[in-house]
Amino acid sequence: MKKILIALAFVVACGISAKAADTKYHVGLGLMDSLPMSSDFKDLCKSSLGLNLSGDYMITDQFAAGVEIGDVFGYEIKANTSYKVKDMAYGVRGKYIKPMDFGSKKGNIYGILGIASYNWSTDPKTTTDSEIGFSLGVGAEMEIAPQWLIGLEVRYHMVKDGSTTDDSLAPMISAGYTF
């Protein structure tokens, strides 16, 4: 929880400095459903809800770079146990953005590439592990009010842990604010 608060403070601080510098920032919050995809992971765990917090800086009209934190609340183990596998990821990402009109509303479609440290633990705490992985995704967002956006995104996360892979597919709904 402490790490989440520190990251949230960082995103807010970026927003404050963005106003002062008159630059273009985007902060967002998403609700995702993380679906295990690789055979080992899919055989062991059920899907899990999670949250994603992000902050992006518009480098040009088409490219953005940012940071993100993703927290999966806990994959339930399919075997009849009380254990859950938790995953928290901290990383950086790049976006290629194409502005678009959705009828009378402005919006964007985008591709996304991220690299993160995926931190795995079990609940109750018996094991922990940390691996570097990356994600690829696509998304679309539409302005619902000046500076406010809602969107849909799909990401595929690829994490190699020794001889096994812990790949997951994460569809997400999101809300964002630009300034």
PyMOL commands that set and color helices and strands:
alter all, ss='L'
color gray80, all
select helices_A, chain A and resi 2-21+39-44
alter helices_A, ss='H'
color red, helices_A
select strands_A, chain A and resi 25-36+48-58+63-76+84-102+105-123+128-145+148-161+164-165+168-178
alter strands_A, ss='S'
color yellow, strands_A
deselect
rebuild
show_as cartoon
